[in-house]
Structures are given as structure tokens and as C-alpha cells.
Amino acid sequence: MAILLRLVIFLALTLTTSACEVTPWSNDADCQNLKTSEQIEKLIIKESNDGRKDHFKVFLVGDPQGNPANFEKIIEYANRRSDSDFLFVLGDLTDMGLAQEFDWACKIMRKSNKPIIPVIGNHDAISFGKEIWFKLFGDFDFSFQYQGSQFIIYNDNKFEFENLDNRQVIEEAVNNIEITQIDHRIAIAHHRPWSEDLGFNQFLFDMGLSVTIHGHGHHFDYWLEDDVELPHYMVNSAKNVSYGIMTVYPDSIEFEDCYKDSCVPAILQR
């Protein structure tokens, strides 16, 4: 009922804005130059210009859905940080997967002065969200290397997608890596590992993952589970002007939980 009410309100506002405005069911959101491949290419150029660094920082933004003003504030904080290299938006850019919502999100993302890489969330795949996402950003699953680490992004929104095989996606990414020696493998998905997928955490550990990173939960968390020595980090919702910062060193990874311009170290819960 709540979702239906939000949809009715959204459509009413859209229809009263302009009789000539594009329908929210279309895929005509303006997200020019925000394709994932283009953002990764920016990182490749940056790495080539910077050379190998002793550490790098990444902003982690979770669930900006329905909160464009706070999302924009987080982008502003990231823009001020000359010590951060790029951003991940960990899913749920939208609430109902509508083109107008993607357009709002992209207007804010384009204000980033750093590469910004979105990860699909469950709300992004509602209605025509899957088709819109693929047109605007590209594949749901992908991987890339940066500064000696491999990032593996996989779509684990099982209620919105049928027959997901996250194990195959991750295994192929690990096996197809272009460099032979890496410092870390970092997996990123909107949802934390599903408890119903028995043995998945052990699989991730066996694949050589250093950590997994997630949104969706709308709170900060940093934990181990299933007696597997594989850390998982979850970032709070952007609704609270909250975000995470990951610092990657050759032999370790650290996280900070941030609210506005104040950050504290995340403590791993065992």
C-alpha cells in the first residue's frame, strides 16, 4: 500500500508539471557520460597519471533514493576531499525505478569531480528500471582493477531478477583477471550475502576475497559471519547524510563511518 501511494503521488506530480514532459515510464533520463565503462576509463587514465600509490580512498554512498538534497551534500563532501579517488553508489538510486528518478540522480552524479560508479539496487529494478539501468549505465555485473586491487561488482537482487548465478560471475571475474598479482579482491553488491545461500561466505573466502561491501540495510555495520574470516561492510543510507570511506593499503583495508564532515573508524564485530 505504501509503495502504491508513493507511485500515485509521483505520477500526479509528474503529470501536473508539464503536459509535454517525457513520461516517467520511458528510458529517456539524461545520464550522458555516466556509463560505467566511461567511469572506469577515467580511473584507468587517473592511475596512469598518478602511478602506483601507497594507499587510496573510495567514498561509499548507500541508497540515495528519494533524498536528492542529501545525496548532493555527500557529493559536495567528496568533491572537497582531494585524497579520495572515486565513489561507489551502492544501489537504490531510485525508489520506483522510474526514468524521472534516474534523471534526478544523474543530475547529482554529474556534479562529482571524481569518477562515480553505481551498483544496481532492488528499487532500481522495479517497473522498467532494469531496461533503463542497462541503457544508462551498462552491465549489472562487471569488474575492474585499480591500484593493485580487483573490484568485482555483482547483482544480487534475487527478488527482481531470476536465476542469478553470483558464484559464476565472481569465479569468472577472478579467473579472467588481467594481472597475476593483486593486493585485494573486493566484492560489491547492493544486498549483503543472503543467509539462504548456504556456503556463499566460504565460497567468497575461497575465491580470495578480502572484503565485501553493501548498501540496502540503511545502517552502518562491519562484521564477520558463518565463522568465516571474511569481513563485510555495510554503509548507512544517504538519507542521513551518511556515507563510508574505504582506505586501501597493499596489506590492509580500513573503513570509516561518516556523517556530514565527521568520520569515525569502523570497528569489526566478531
C-alpha positions as CSV (number, residue, x, y, z in Angstrom):
1,M,0.0,0.0,0.0
2,A,2.8,2.4,0.9
3,I,4.6,1.8,-2.5
4,L,1.3,2.2,-4.4
5,L,0.7,5.5,-2.6
6,R,4.2,6.8,-3.4
7,L,3.6,5.8,-7.1
8,V,0.3,7.6,-7.3
9,I,1.7,10.8,-5.7
10,F,4.8,10.7,-8.1
11,L,2.6,10.3,-11.2
12,A,0.3,13.1,-10.1
13,L,3.2,15.4,-9.6
14,T,4.7,14.4,-12.9
15,L,1.5,14.9,-14.9
16,T,0.9,18.4,-13.4
17,T,4.4,19.6,-14.1
18,S,4.1,19.8,-17.9
19,A,1.8,18.2,-20.4
20,C,4.8,17.9,-22.7
21,E,7.2,16.3,-20.2
22,V,8.5,12.8,-21.0
23,T,6.6,10.0,-19.3
24,P,8.3,8.5,-16.2
25,W,7.9,5.1,-17.8
26,S,10.3,5.9,-20.6
27,N,14.1,5.4,-20.5
28,D,15.0,8.9,-21.6
29,A,16.7,10.0,-18.5
30,D,19.7,12.3,-19.2
31,C,22.7,10.4,-17.8
32,Q,25.2,11.3,-20.5
33,N,28.8,10.4,-19.8
34,L,27.9,8.3,-16.8
35,K,28.2,4.9,-18.3
36,T,30.1,2.6,-16.1
37,S,32.7,1.9,-18.9
38,E,33.3,5.6,-19.1
39,Q,33.9,6.0,-15.4
40,I,36.3,3.1,-15.3
41,E,38.2,4.6,-18.3
42,K,38.6,7.8,-16.2
43,L,40.1,5.6,-13.4
44,I,42.5,4.0,-15.8
45,I,43.7,7.4,-17.0
46,K,44.0,8.6,-13.4
47,E,46.1,5.6,-12.4
48,S,48.3,6.1,-15.4
49,N,48.9,9.7,-14.5
50,D,49.3,9.1,-10.7
51,G,51.4,5.9,-10.9
52,R,51.3,3.4,-8.1
53,K,50.3,4.9,-4.7
54,D,50.9,3.5,-1.2
55,H,47.1,3.8,-0.5
56,F,43.9,5.2,-2.0
57,K,40.5,6.2,-0.6
58,V,37.0,5.5,-2.0
59,F,33.7,7.1,-1.0
60,L,30.9,4.6,-0.4
61,V,27.3,6.0,-0.8
62,G,24.3,4.0,0.1
63,D,20.6,4.2,-1.0
64,P,20.1,7.8,-2.0
65,Q,16.6,7.0,-3.2
66,G,14.1,9.9,-2.6
67,N,16.8,12.1,-1.0
68,P,18.4,14.1,-3.8
69,A,19.4,17.0,-1.5
70,N,21.3,14.8,0.9
71,F,22.8,12.9,-1.9
72,E,24.1,16.2,-3.4
73,K,25.6,17.1,0.0
74,I,27.6,13.9,0.1
75,I,28.9,14.6,-3.4
76,E,29.9,18.0,-2.2
77,Y,31.8,16.4,0.7
78,A,33.5,14.0,-1.7
79,N,34.5,16.8,-4.0
80,R,36.3,18.6,-1.2
81,R,38.4,15.6,-0.4
82,S,41.5,15.7,-2.6
83,D,42.7,12.4,-1.0
84,S,39.8,10.3,-2.4
85,D,40.0,8.8,-5.9
86,F,36.4,7.8,-6.8
87,L,33.0,6.9,-5.5
88,F,30.7,3.9,-5.5
89,V,26.9,4.4,-5.2
90,L,25.8,1.1,-3.7
91,G,22.3,0.8,-5.2
92,D,18.8,2.2,-4.9
93,L,19.4,5.4,-6.8
94,T,15.6,5.4,-7.2
95,D,12.6,4.4,-5.3
96,M,10.4,3.1,-8.1
97,G,12.8,2.6,-11.0
98,L,11.3,5.5,-13.0
99,A,13.1,7.5,-15.6
100,Q,12.5,10.8,-13.9
101,E,14.1,9.4,-10.7
102,F,17.2,8.3,-12.7
103,D,17.3,11.7,-14.3
104,W,17.4,13.4,-10.8
105,A,20.1,11.0,-9.6
106,C,22.2,11.6,-12.7
107,K,22.0,15.4,-12.4
108,I,23.6,15.0,-9.0
109,M,26.1,12.4,-10.0
110,R,27.4,14.6,-12.8
111,K,28.4,17.1,-10.1
112,S,31.1,14.7,-8.9
113,N,34.6,15.8,-9.7
114,K,35.7,12.2,-9.5
115,P,34.7,9.0,-11.3
116,I,31.4,7.7,-9.8
117,I,30.3,4.1,-10.3
118,P,26.7,3.0,-9.5
119,V,25.7,-0.5,-8.4
120,I,22.1,-1.7,-9.2
121,G,19.8,-2.0,-6.2
122,N,16.4,-3.7,-5.8
123,H,14.4,-0.5,-6.1
124,D,16.3,0.4,-9.3
125,A,14.9,-2.8,-10.9
126,I,11.2,-2.1,-10.3
127,S,8.9,-1.3,-13.2
128,F,11.1,-0.6,-16.2
129,G,14.2,0.0,-14.1
130,K,16.2,-2.9,-15.5
131,E,15.9,-1.6,-19.1
132,I,16.5,2.0,-18.0
133,W,19.6,1.0,-16.0
134,F,21.1,-1.1,-18.8
135,K,20.7,1.7,-21.3
136,L,22.1,4.4,-19.0
137,F,24.9,2.6,-17.2
138,G,25.5,-0.8,-18.8
139,D,26.0,-4.3,-17.4
140,F,24.7,-5.2,-14.0
141,D,27.8,-7.3,-13.3
142,F,31.4,-6.1,-14.1
143,S,34.9,-6.0,-12.7
144,F,37.9,-3.8,-13.0
145,Q,41.4,-3.3,-11.5
146,Y,42.7,-0.2,-9.8
147,Q,46.0,0.4,-7.9
148,G,46.7,-3.3,-7.5
149,S,43.1,-4.3,-6.3
150,Q,40.4,-6.0,-8.2
151,F,36.8,-4.8,-7.8
152,I,34.1,-7.3,-8.5
153,I,30.6,-5.9,-8.8
154,Y,27.7,-8.4,-8.9
155,N,23.9,-8.1,-9.0
156,D,22.4,-10.0,-6.1
157,N,18.8,-8.6,-6.2
158,K,17.2,-12.0,-6.3
159,F,13.6,-10.9,-6.0
160,E,13.8,-8.6,-9.0
161,F,16.0,-10.9,-11.2
162,E,15.5,-14.6,-11.9
163,N,18.2,-17.2,-12.0
164,L,21.1,-15.1,-10.7
165,D,24.4,-17.1,-10.5
166,N,26.6,-14.9,-8.4
167,R,29.1,-17.6,-7.9
168,Q,29.7,-17.9,-11.6
169,V,30.0,-14.2,-12.0
170,I,32.6,-13.9,-9.2
171,E,34.5,-17.0,-10.3
172,E,34.8,-15.8,-13.9
173,A,36.0,-12.4,-12.7
174,V,38.6,-13.9,-10.5
175,N,39.8,-16.3,-13.3
176,N,39.8,-13.7,-16.1
177,I,41.8,-11.0,-14.3
178,E,44.5,-9.4,-16.5
179,I,47.2,-9.1,-13.8
180,T,48.7,-12.0,-12.0
181,Q,49.5,-10.4,-8.7
182,I,46.9,-8.3,-6.8
183,D,46.7,-6.9,-3.3
184,H,43.0,-7.4,-2.7
185,R,39.8,-8.7,-4.3
186,I,36.9,-6.5,-3.2
187,A,33.3,-7.7,-3.9
188,I,30.5,-5.1,-4.1
189,A,26.7,-5.7,-4.2
190,H,23.6,-3.9,-3.1
191,H,22.4,-6.7,-0.7
192,R,24.5,-8.4,1.9
193,P,25.1,-12.1,1.3
194,W,21.8,-13.9,1.5
195,S,21.5,-16.2,4.6
196,E,19.6,-18.7,2.4
197,D,22.7,-19.2,0.2
198,L,24.5,-21.7,2.4
199,G,28.2,-21.8,2.0
200,F,28.4,-18.5,0.0
201,N,30.6,-16.8,2.5
202,Q,33.0,-19.7,2.4
203,F,33.0,-19.6,-1.4
204,L,33.9,-15.9,-1.3
205,F,36.7,-16.6,1.1
206,D,38.0,-19.5,-1.1
207,M,37.9,-17.1,-4.1
208,G,40.4,-14.9,-2.3
209,L,38.1,-12.0,-1.4
210,S,39.4,-9.5,1.1
211,V,36.0,-7.9,1.9
212,T,32.5,-7.4,0.6
213,I,30.7,-4.1,0.6
214,H,27.0,-3.4,0.6
215,G,24.1,-0.9,1.0
216,H,20.4,-1.8,1.4
217,G,20.4,-2.1,5.2
218,H,20.2,1.6,5.9
219,H,22.6,1.4,8.8
220,F,26.4,1.0,9.4
221,D,27.7,-2.4,10.1
222,Y,31.1,-4.2,9.8
223,W,31.0,-7.8,10.7
224,L,32.0,-11.5,10.2
225,E,29.5,-14.3,9.8
226,D,29.3,-18.1,9.4
227,D,32.6,-18.4,11.3
228,V,34.4,-17.3,8.0
229,E,37.3,-14.8,8.3
230,L,35.8,-12.6,5.6
231,P,34.8,-9.1,6.7
232,H,31.6,-7.5,5.3
233,Y,30.9,-3.7,5.4
234,M,27.5,-2.0,5.1
235,V,27.1,1.7,4.7
236,N,24.2,3.8,6.1
237,S,21.6,5.4,3.9
238,A,22.4,8.7,2.2
239,K,19.1,9.9,3.7
240,N,21.0,10.7,6.9
241,V,23.8,12.5,5.0
242,S,25.9,9.4,5.9
243,Y,28.5,7.6,3.8
244,G,31.5,5.4,4.3
245,I,35.2,5.9,3.3
246,M,37.3,2.9,2.4
247,T,41.1,3.3,2.6
248,V,43.0,0.5,0.7
249,Y,46.7,-0.2,1.6
250,P,48.7,-3.1,0.0
251,D,48.3,-5.2,3.1
252,S,45.1,-4.0,4.7
253,I,41.7,-2.2,4.2
254,E,40.2,0.2,6.7
255,F,36.7,1.8,6.8
256,E,35.3,4.9,8.3
257,D,31.6,5.6,9.1
258,C,30.8,9.3,8.3
259,Y,28.1,11.7,9.0
260,K,28.4,15.0,7.2
261,D,32.1,16.0,7.6
262,S,32.8,13.9,10.7
263,C,34.1,10.3,10.4
264,V,35.0,7.6,12.9
265,P,36.8,4.3,12.4
266,A,34.5,1.3,11.7
267,I,35.1,-1.5,14.3
268,L,34.9,-5.1,13.0
269,Q,32.4,-7.0,15.0
270,R,33.4,-10.6,15.6
